[in-house]
């Protein structure tokens, strides 16, 4: 087969994963998006989906010579809409090359989403009869990783059904990772905070159907769903990821809460880091209504959440854990099943107790180095060449030296976890003096208005 030479602006048929050839256009990739190593490929933006990805040259064919062939073998509605979009594009171009990225939504819509002009993300809006507030998300496929602080509205297309139905179907080019077969169960997700946004993005990227609700309407470009109860009632498995035990209880037990939507067979997965007593309470009330309960707190940060590299600690109903297999593969690098409900909460608190205490110790070392006339950068360089070297140490220390405390894991949350771990130690009659000392340092940092900064801002407790 002769090699096809393609240039920027050429119309093509591109094969994306296990999906049929799709019409697209060769475009220039974003400046910060590197070409995959060892691959001869072009960056293609597909018609009708707003998807874009690097495609190997052997998976590309010129558009016009193969048009009739492709139309004969592909009869889907979305495919026909994509072909129509190409024809509309050709008519509007009138012989002039026009980049697809120039055809953005109206500025007012982008501003409403908080997306930057030229981002290529689209809000397709039409009335939904039963519930004007629910929005369903389809991830725009790109190999460009989302930055840790990028709002979810810049990573997702927000689409409402024009049929009045609350169900959605994954876009034809979703789920390009052949190693994960998305479950056919309907997934709900409650909470789009630092961790939740990245988790939802990765669920969608791997082809899961997801309905979301967030208690803050304007947060991350998402509008408030009607109630958690309604999400649970319309989904097979509902995940929750909120800030603390009170928020977790309120979400389940409050007015129009999760408990109101639980029916026999419905699955509820609590991903928040809370105490084992809260987990036991939630498990009991969910199962009392015939529901199935799993706890699955995650070890990691916002960056790891965005990258789908979390570690999931699960406990409770083993069959729910198995039902969540594809979801856990999408959001994390590994998962552990730890037995009865409450065990994952205990393990998570121990892990965060160690991490929080370690961060406080590192901050103490940096400030002591400064106080004794030693170079903090040299201290870090030496530290990162020894047995304590880790990505965590390097990133957190560099953030401290640069004065960058943008939250990757909130300081107030690590202090909450230290407090809960100390309480757990008290109940087990086990001493936790190191955690208690670290907790006092974090409490001082909170008093200095560092609660909503990254946990590394504990450094500031030593310099004030």
N, C-alpha and C positions, 0 to 999 in steps of 0.2 A: 504494500500500500504506500502510495506516494505521500511524502510529508507535506502537510498543509501549512502554509505560512500565513499567520494571522497578524493583524495590526490593531492598534487602539481604534475603536469605532466600528470594527467589523461585527456584523450580525452572525450568530452561530447557533448551533444546537449543542447543548452541553449535557453530559451525563453526570448527575449528582447522586452518588451512593447507589441505592437500590431502586431509585426512581427512574422513570422513562426519560429519554432525551427531552430537553426543555429549551424553548427559545430564549436567547439572551444576547448580550452585547459585551464585547471585550472593552473594558474600561481601565483607566489608570487606578491602581490601588491607593488607599490612603498612604501618606508619606511614612507613617509609623508602622505600617503593616508589611512585614518582611515576607518574601517568597519562601515557601517551604524548601528546605535543603534537599538537594539531590533529585529534584523533580523539574521537568520541563513543563511549565504550566502557564496559564493566563488567568488574570483576574476577571471574572465574568459577573455581570449583574443581570439577573433573570427578569423577564417580563411577567407581569401579572402577580408577582409574589413579593417584590421588593427585596428578594434574597440576593446574596452575593457571596462568592467563594472562589478560592483558587481551584481551577480545574485542569487536570493533566491534558496535555495536547492530544493524546490518543483518545480522549473522551470528548473531543470537540470536532464538529463538522461545520462547514460553511452553511449559512442559512438557506439561501436561495436554491442551490443545486439539490438540496435534500428536503425541501419543503413538502412536496407532494408525498414523498415516501413517509415522512414523519406524520403527516395528517392522516394517512391511511391506517397507520398502526396505533395511533393514539386518538381515542374518542371521548375522553373525559370532558366534563363541563369546564373545569378549571383550565385544562389544557387549551380548549377552544378560546376561552377568554384571554389566555396568554397570547395565542396567535393573533387574535383580534387586536390586542394591544400593540403587537409588532406592526400590523398594517396601519393602525392609527398613527403610530410613530413615523412610519415612512411617509404618510400623507402630509403630516405636519412638517417633516424635515424639508420637503420640497427640494431634494437633491443636496441639502447641506447636512453635514455631520452634526448631530446634536447629542450631547452627553445626556444619558438618562437622569443623572443626578441633578440636572437643572430643573427637572419637573417635580419640585417638592410640593407638599401641601401648602395651603395659604398660610402666610406668616401668623395670622391670628390663631390658627390651630396649633402651630408649632409653639407659639408663646404659651398657649394654654397648657401644653404638655411639658413645657420647660425644656424642649429640645432646641438645639442650635440650628439655625438655617443651614441647609445643605447636608443635614445628618442623614437624610434618606429614609427616615421613619415616618410612618403614616398612620393616621387615625381615621378609620373608615367608620363613620357614624350614621346610624339610622335608628329610629325609635324601636324599643323593645317593649311590647305591650304589657307583659306581665311584671317586668322589673326594670325600670329605666336606670337603675343604679349599678347593676352587675355588669362588669366588663371582663372579657376573656382575653387571654394573652396568647399570642403566637410569636415565637422568637424569630427575628430576622436572622437567617443563617449567615454567619461570617466566622472566619478563623481568627479574627481579631479579638483578643480577650478584652472584656470590659474592664475598665479601670476600677480600682477599689472604691472610688468615690463617685462613680458615674451613676446618675439616677436611673431607676428602672425604666422610666419613660424613654430613655435614649437607647435602651437595649431591646425593647419589646415593641411590637406592633399591638395596638389595643383595638380589638375588633368586636363590634356588636353584631349579632345575627339580624338579618333583615326579615326573618320569618316570624319573629316574635318568640322563637324557641330559646330556652336557656342553655341548650346544648351547643357544642361546637365540634368541628372536625379539624384535625391537624392539617396544616398546609401541605401540599404535595411534596415540598422539598424539606420538610421537617424530619428529624431523626436520621441524620446521615451517618451516625456511628453504628456500624453494623453489629458491634459486639453487644449492644443493648436492644432487646426487643421490648418496647414500652408496653406496660400492662393495658388491657382494654377497660380497666376499671376507671371510673370517674374520680378524679383527685380534687380535693379541696385543700386550700391553704389559708390559714388565719394568721396574719401578722407579717408585715413587709418592712421589718427593721433592718439593721445592718446585716444580719445573717439571713433573714427570710427572703430578701430580694434576690440574693445570689442563688439560694436554693431553688426558688421558683424559676429563675432563668434557666438553670440547668435541667430541671424537670421538663420544661418546655422544649429546650434544645434537643432533648432525646425523644421527643414525640409524645409526651404525656398530655392528656387533656386536663387542664387545671382551671378551677374557679377560685378566685381569691377574694378575701375580705380584709380590710385594714381599718383599725379604729380611728385613724387620723385621715380624714378625707383627702386633704391636699398633699399628703406625704408621697414622695416618689412618683408623682404624676398619676397616682391611682385614685379613683373616686370610691367613696364608701359604699360597700355592698349593704343590702338592707339589714341583715342580721346574721350572726354566726349560725343560728338555728337553721336558717334557710340553706346555707352552704352545706351543712351536715346532711340535711334532709335530701338534697339533690345529688350528693356525692357518695361513692362507695367507701372511700378512705379519706379522712380529713386530717391533715397535719396542723399543728399549732406551734408557733414559736414566738413567745412573748418574753417580757423582761424579768419577771420575778414571780414568786408564789402567789401574791395577791392578784396580779394580772391573770395568771393561769386559772385561779379559782373563779374570778369574776367572769372570765370568758366562758366557763362551763356552767356555773351556777347562777349567773346574773340574769336579768330580764332578757328574754329572747336569746338566751345563751345556748351553748352546744347541747346541753341536756334536753332542751325542748325539741331538738331535731333528731335525737337519737331514736332509732328504731331497731328491732331485732336484726342482727347481722351487720349493722353499720360499724365501721372501724374508726377509732379515734386514736391518733398518735401524738403524744405530747413530747415535743422536742425542746421545750424550755428547760433551762437549768434551774431546778427547784430542789427542795428538800424531800427526803423519802416519805415523810408524813403527808405532804401534799399529794404525791404520786399515789399513795395508798388510798387517800380520800377520793381522788378523781377516778381511780380504777374501780372503786366500789360503786360510785354513783353511775358510772357509765355501764358497767356490767349489770347493775340492778335494773336497767331499762332494756336489757337484752343486747346491749352493744358489746363490741370487742375492743380491748384496750391494750395499747403498747406504749411504753415510754422509749424515747430515742433521742436523748440529748446528744449534742455534737461537740467534739473537741476541735477547736480551730479558731479562725479569725474571719473577718469580712473578706480579706483577700483569698483565703483558702475556700471560703464559701463561693465566691465568684468563679474560682478555678475548678470547682467540683472536687476538691481534695480534702474534704472534711473526714474525720473519723467518727463513725456513728456507734454509740453505745446503746444497745437495745435490751429491754427486759419486759416480761409480761406474757402476752398471748403469742406463743411460737408460730401459730398459723398466720397471724397478722404480720409477723416479721417476714415470713416467707412470701406473703402477698405483696409486701413492700419491696421485694428484691430489686425490681428494675428501678424503682424510685431511689433506693439507697445507692445503687450503682451510678445513677445520674448525679447524685449530690456529693458522693464521698469516694475516697480511695479504698476504704475498707470499713467493715462493720463487725461488731461483736455482739453475740447474744449471751446475756449474763444471767438468765434464769428468771426468777420471780420479780414482779414489779417492785421497784424500790432499789434494786441492786444497781441499776444504771445511774440513778441519781446519786447513790453513795459513791460510786466510782468516779463520776464526773466531778463531784465536790472535792474528792481527794486530789484529782489531777489539777483542778484549778487552784486548790490550796497550795500545791507545790509550785505551780507557775507563778502565782501571785507573790508568794514569799521570795521566789528566785528573782523576780523583777525588782522587788524592793531592795534586795541585797545588791543587785547590780547597780541600781541607782545610788545606793549608799557608797559603793566602791568608787563610782565616778566622782561623787562629790568629795570623798575623802582624798582622792588623787589631786583634785583641784586645791583643796585646803592645805595640802602639804607640798604644793609647788610642783606637782607632777603633771605631765601632759595627759589629758584625758584621751586624746586620739592614740597616743602611744600605749596607754593602758588597754584600750580596745584592741589595738593591733596585736599586742602580746596575748591577750585573752583569746582572740580568734585563731591563734596559732597553737593553742594548747588543747587539752582534753575537754575543755568546756566549750569549744567552738561549736556554733550552731547558727543556722539562719536566723533563729529567734533573737539570739544575743546580738548578732551583727545588725539586724534591721532596727531593733529597739534602741540600741546604743547610737546608731547613726541618726535616728530620729531625734534623740535627746540632744546630740551635739549640734544638729541643725535647727533645733527649736521647733521641730515639726511634731505636733501632738494631735494631728487629725485622727479621729477614732478608727481603729481597726478592731478593737475590743474595748468597750467603754470602761473607764476606771471605776465608775459606780457599780458596774456589774461584777468586776473582780472583787471589789470590797464586799458586795453582797454574798458572793460565793465563799469568801474567807469567813464571813460571819456565820454562814450556814454550816461550814465545815467545823468551825469551833464548837457550835451547838451540837453537832453530831458527835464530836469527841466527848463532850460533856455527858451526853446520854449513854455513851459506851464506857464512861469512866476512864477515858484515855486522854493523856495530856497532849496539848497542842501548843506548846509555848512559842515556837517559831511563828506559827500562823497568827497567834495572838499579837505578837510584836509587830508583824507585818501589817496586821489589821489596823493597828493604831496609826501607823504611818499613812495608810490609805485614808483613814478618817481625817487626818490632818490635811491631806491633799484635797479632800472633798470640802473641807472648811475654807480652803483657798480657791474655791470655785473651779475645781478641776474635774468635777463629776462627769461632764459630757466630753472630756478629752480622752485620748487613748490612755490605757493603763500605764504606759511609760511616763505619763505626766506625774507619777508618784515622785519622780525626781525633784519636782518643785517643792515637795514637802521638806526637803533637806536644805533648800537654799533660801527659805524665808523664815 
